[in-house]
Amino acid sequence: MTSRLDRVPAPALFLTAGVSQYLGAALAVGLYATIPAPSVAWARGAVGALVLLLVVRPWRWPWTRRTVGQTALFGLVLLGMNILFYIAIDHLPLGAAVALEFAGPVVVAAVGGRGLRHRLAVVLAALGVLAISLVGLDWAGHPATAELALGLAAALGAGVLWAGYMVIGGRIVSRRSGSASLALGLTVASVLYAPFLAGGTLTELTWPIGLLLLGVGLLSTVIPYSLDQVTLKRLGTATFALLNALLPVSATVIGVVVLRQVPTWGEVVGTLAVSAAVWISAPKKRPGPK
């Protein structure tokens, strides 16, 4: 399988992973009328954990109490990030939520540097968040201001957890298998979150809903991560930065096509500002695998 993927240009695989992830998110939005957003996010993680357990078989790797604890924390942060993101897209347009979430990794990338480009990246990310939050969203016309505020808080919270995911994940992959850690981490997190979120899924579970949840898990977790393992080792820094910068824009396009969410000019300006910040803040060295 990997040898076949190696013949496909890395940028094509990277964009396929991004499109797959946001198509899965758009599919998840369609389930919100039946299942609460946090429970859909939990089901996504549980499906991803089950598939990865079968494919990766993490028990083949040596584990200690310390590495299991670190991996469990990694999974809790990752699934918590997905839960907050799914709450965000329940109240905000998909493209706006993705752009707001990207602000977290931009700040993490910029904190490590002291040059002008790092400060510029932070400024652009902040301007993007303000453009989306204050100008892009229709506070006056929205029937429930509290819902918009919740969506904003959830998107920014997801960005904070994404930043934590990057830090913890970077330490993990420098010492052991990223795929095995993802499989074990998601499994532990799915079990620990289950008492709070599984009920919202299981009480409404039917064959059609089960198939949709399987699609969400495959599109948003299994496929993107599997492709990332191939592409992040092959992409140069400039290409990696450019493609990452395109992801908020890609999410906006998917929101328009699939969910009929036409962005306001404030959302467009904010998304482009965040995308520019992502591109500018990219590290100079070639990125390693997640």
C-alpha positions as CSV (number, residue, x, y, z in Angstrom):
1,M,0.0,0.0,0.0
2,T,2.8,2.4,1.0
3,S,4.8,1.6,-2.2
4,R,1.7,2.6,-4.3
5,L,1.2,5.8,-2.4
6,D,4.9,6.6,-2.9
7,R,4.2,6.9,-6.6
8,V,1.6,9.7,-6.0
9,P,3.0,13.2,-5.6
10,A,3.2,14.2,-2.0
11,P,1.3,17.5,-2.4
12,A,-1.6,15.6,-3.9
13,L,-1.7,13.2,-0.9
14,F,-1.4,16.1,1.5
15,L,-4.4,18.0,0.0
16,T,-6.3,14.7,-0.2
17,A,-5.8,14.3,3.5
18,G,-7.0,17.8,4.2
19,V,-10.1,17.5,2.0
20,S,-10.9,14.1,3.5
21,Q,-10.7,15.5,7.0
22,Y,-13.0,18.4,6.3
23,L,-15.4,16.3,4.3
24,G,-15.7,14.1,7.4
25,A,-16.4,17.2,9.4
26,A,-19.1,18.3,7.0
27,L,-20.6,14.8,7.2
28,A,-20.5,15.1,11.0
29,V,-22.5,18.3,10.9
30,G,-25.3,16.4,9.2
31,L,-25.6,14.1,12.3
32,Y,-26.0,16.9,14.8
33,A,-29.8,16.9,14.4
34,T,-29.8,13.4,15.9
35,I,-26.6,13.2,18.0
36,P,-25.0,16.0,20.0
37,A,-21.8,17.3,18.6
38,P,-19.5,16.1,21.4
39,S,-20.9,12.6,21.1
40,V,-20.3,12.6,17.3
41,A,-16.7,13.6,18.0
42,W,-16.3,10.8,20.6
43,A,-17.7,8.3,18.0
44,R,-15.2,9.6,15.4
45,G,-12.3,9.0,17.9
46,A,-13.7,5.5,18.8
47,V,-14.0,4.5,15.2
48,G,-10.5,5.8,14.5
49,A,-9.1,4.0,17.5
50,L,-10.7,0.7,16.5
51,V,-9.5,0.8,13.0
52,L,-6.0,1.8,14.0
53,L,-5.8,-0.9,16.6
54,L,-6.6,-3.5,13.9
55,V,-4.1,-2.0,11.4
56,V,-1.2,-0.8,13.6
57,R,-1.4,-3.4,16.5
58,P,0.3,-1.2,19.0
59,W,0.9,-4.1,21.5
60,R,3.8,-5.1,19.3
61,W,5.8,-2.2,20.6
62,P,7.5,-2.2,24.1
63,W,5.6,0.0,26.6
64,T,6.4,1.2,30.1
65,R,4.2,2.9,32.6
66,R,5.7,6.2,31.7
67,T,5.2,5.9,28.0
68,V,1.7,4.6,28.4
69,G,0.9,7.7,30.6
70,Q,2.4,10.1,28.1
71,T,0.5,8.4,25.3
72,A,-2.7,8.5,27.2
73,L,-2.3,12.3,27.7
74,F,-1.6,12.6,24.0
75,G,-4.9,10.8,23.2
76,L,-6.9,12.9,25.7
77,V,-5.6,16.1,24.3
78,L,-6.2,15.0,20.7
79,L,-9.8,13.8,21.3
80,G,-10.5,16.8,23.5
81,M,-9.4,19.0,20.6
82,N,-11.8,17.1,18.2
83,I,-14.6,17.5,20.7
84,L,-14.2,21.2,21.0
85,F,-13.8,21.5,17.2
86,Y,-17.1,19.7,16.6
87,I,-18.8,21.9,19.1
88,A,-17.4,24.9,17.2
89,I,-18.7,23.8,13.8
90,D,-22.1,23.3,15.4
91,H,-22.3,27.0,15.9
92,L,-19.9,28.5,13.4
93,P,-19.3,28.1,9.6
94,L,-16.8,25.3,8.9
95,G,-14.2,27.6,7.3
96,A,-14.3,30.2,10.1
97,A,-13.9,27.5,12.8
98,V,-10.9,25.9,11.0
99,A,-9.2,29.3,10.6
100,L,-9.8,30.1,14.3
101,E,-8.4,26.7,15.3
102,F,-5.3,27.3,13.2
103,A,-4.3,30.3,15.3
104,G,-3.1,27.9,18.1
105,P,-0.4,26.1,16.0
106,V,0.6,29.5,14.5
107,V,1.4,30.9,17.9
108,V,3.3,27.7,18.9
109,A,5.4,27.8,15.8
110,A,6.1,31.5,16.2
111,V,7.0,31.3,19.9
112,G,10.0,29.2,19.0
113,G,11.5,32.0,16.9
114,R,12.4,35.7,17.6
115,G,12.7,37.0,14.0
116,L,10.5,39.4,12.3
117,R,8.6,36.8,10.4
118,H,7.5,35.1,13.6
119,R,6.2,38.3,15.1
120,L,4.4,39.0,11.8
121,A,2.8,35.6,11.9
122,V,1.4,36.2,15.3
123,V,0.1,39.7,14.2
124,L,-1.6,38.2,11.1
125,A,-3.1,35.3,13.1
126,A,-4.5,37.8,15.7
127,L,-5.9,40.0,12.9
128,G,-7.5,37.0,11.3
129,V,-9.1,36.0,14.6
130,L,-10.4,39.5,15.1
131,A,-11.7,39.8,11.5
132,I,-13.6,36.6,11.8
133,S,-14.9,37.2,15.3
134,L,-15.8,40.9,15.2
135,V,-16.5,41.5,11.6
136,G,-17.2,38.2,9.9
137,L,-19.8,36.8,12.2
138,D,-23.3,38.3,12.2
139,W,-23.8,39.2,15.8
140,A,-26.7,41.5,15.2
141,G,-28.6,39.1,13.0
142,H,-27.9,35.9,14.9
143,P,-30.8,34.8,17.0
144,A,-28.6,33.5,19.9
145,T,-25.5,35.5,20.6
146,A,-24.5,33.0,23.3
147,E,-24.3,30.3,20.6
148,L,-21.8,32.3,18.6
149,A,-19.8,33.0,21.7
150,L,-19.7,29.3,22.5
151,G,-18.6,28.5,19.0
152,L,-15.8,31.1,19.2
153,A,-14.6,29.8,22.6
154,A,-14.7,26.2,21.4
155,A,-12.7,27.0,18.2
156,L,-10.1,28.9,20.1
157,G,-10.0,26.2,22.8
158,A,-9.5,23.6,20.1
159,G,-6.6,25.7,18.8
160,V,-5.0,25.7,22.3
161,L,-5.3,21.9,22.5
162,W,-3.9,21.6,19.0
163,A,-0.9,23.5,20.2
164,G,-0.6,21.0,23.1
165,Y,-1.0,18.1,20.7
166,M,1.9,19.4,18.6
167,V,4.2,19.7,21.6
168,I,3.3,16.3,23.1
169,G,3.2,14.6,19.7
170,G,6.6,16.1,18.8
171,R,8.2,14.5,21.9
172,I,6.5,11.2,21.2
173,V,7.6,10.7,17.6
174,S,11.2,11.5,18.4
175,R,11.3,8.5,20.7
176,R,8.8,5.9,19.4
177,S,6.2,5.0,16.7
178,G,3.7,7.8,16.0
179,S,1.2,5.4,14.6
180,A,1.3,3.1,17.6
181,S,1.0,6.0,20.0
182,L,-2.0,7.4,18.1
183,A,-3.7,4.0,18.2
184,L,-3.1,3.5,21.9
185,G,-3.8,7.2,22.8
186,L,-7.1,7.3,21.0
187,T,-8.1,4.0,22.5
188,V,-7.4,5.2,26.1
189,A,-9.1,8.6,25.4
190,S,-12.2,6.9,23.9
191,V,-12.6,4.7,26.9
192,L,-12.1,7.6,29.4
193,Y,-14.5,9.9,27.6
194,A,-17.1,7.2,27.1
195,P,-19.0,7.6,30.4
196,F,-19.7,11.2,29.5
197,L,-20.3,11.1,25.7
198,A,-21.0,7.5,24.5
199,G,-24.6,7.6,25.7
200,G,-25.5,10.4,23.2
201,T,-24.3,8.1,20.4
202,L,-25.4,4.7,21.6
203,T,-29.0,5.7,22.3
204,E,-29.5,6.9,18.7
205,L,-27.5,4.2,17.0
206,T,-29.0,2.6,14.0
207,W,-27.5,0.9,10.9
208,P,-27.7,4.1,8.8
209,I,-26.3,6.3,11.6
210,G,-23.6,3.7,12.3
211,L,-22.5,3.8,8.7
212,L,-22.4,7.6,8.8
213,L,-20.3,7.5,11.9
214,L,-17.9,5.0,10.3
215,G,-17.6,7.4,7.4
216,V,-16.8,10.3,9.7
217,G,-14.1,8.2,11.5
218,L,-12.5,7.0,8.3
219,L,-12.6,10.4,6.6
220,S,-11.5,12.5,9.5
221,T,-9.1,10.3,11.4
222,V,-7.9,7.1,9.6
223,I,-7.4,8.4,6.1
224,P,-5.8,11.8,6.9
225,Y,-3.4,10.4,9.5
226,S,-2.4,7.5,7.2
227,L,-1.6,9.9,4.4
228,D,0.2,12.2,6.7
229,Q,2.6,9.5,7.6
230,V,3.6,9.2,3.9
231,T,3.6,12.9,2.9
232,L,5.3,14.6,5.9
233,K,8.5,12.7,5.3
234,R,8.6,13.8,1.6
235,L,7.5,17.4,1.5
236,G,10.0,20.2,1.5
237,T,9.6,23.1,3.8
238,A,8.2,25.6,1.3
239,T,5.7,23.1,-0.1
240,F,4.7,22.0,3.4
241,A,4.1,25.6,4.5
242,L,2.1,26.4,1.4
243,L,-0.1,23.4,1.6
244,N,-0.8,23.9,5.3
245,A,-1.8,27.5,4.5
246,L,-4.3,26.2,2.0
247,L,-6.2,24.1,4.5
248,P,-8.3,26.9,6.0
249,V,-9.2,28.0,2.5
250,S,-10.0,24.4,1.6
251,A,-12.3,24.1,4.6
252,T,-14.1,27.3,3.5
253,V,-14.6,25.9,0.0
254,I,-16.0,22.6,1.4
255,G,-18.3,24.6,3.7
256,V,-19.7,26.5,0.6
257,V,-20.1,23.4,-1.6
258,V,-21.3,20.8,0.9
259,L,-23.0,22.9,3.6
260,R,-24.0,25.9,1.6
261,Q,-22.2,28.2,4.1
262,V,-21.3,31.3,2.0
263,P,-18.6,33.3,3.9
264,T,-18.9,37.0,4.7
265,W,-16.1,39.3,3.6
266,G,-14.8,39.4,7.2
267,E,-14.5,35.6,7.2
268,V,-12.7,35.7,3.9
269,V,-10.2,38.4,5.1
270,G,-9.7,36.6,8.4
271,T,-9.2,33.2,6.7
272,L,-6.6,34.6,4.3
273,A,-4.8,36.4,7.2
274,V,-4.6,33.1,9.2
275,S,-3.5,31.2,6.1
276,A,-0.7,33.8,5.5
277,A,0.3,33.4,9.2
278,V,0.5,29.6,8.8
279,W,2.7,30.0,5.7
280,I,5.0,32.6,7.3
281,S,5.4,30.7,10.6
282,A,6.5,27.4,9.0
283,P,9.8,26.1,10.4
284,K,12.9,26.3,8.2
285,K,13.8,22.7,8.5
286,R,11.9,19.9,6.8
287,P,9.0,18.7,9.0
288,G,9.0,15.3,10.6
289,P,6.1,12.9,10.8
290,K,3.3,13.6,13.3
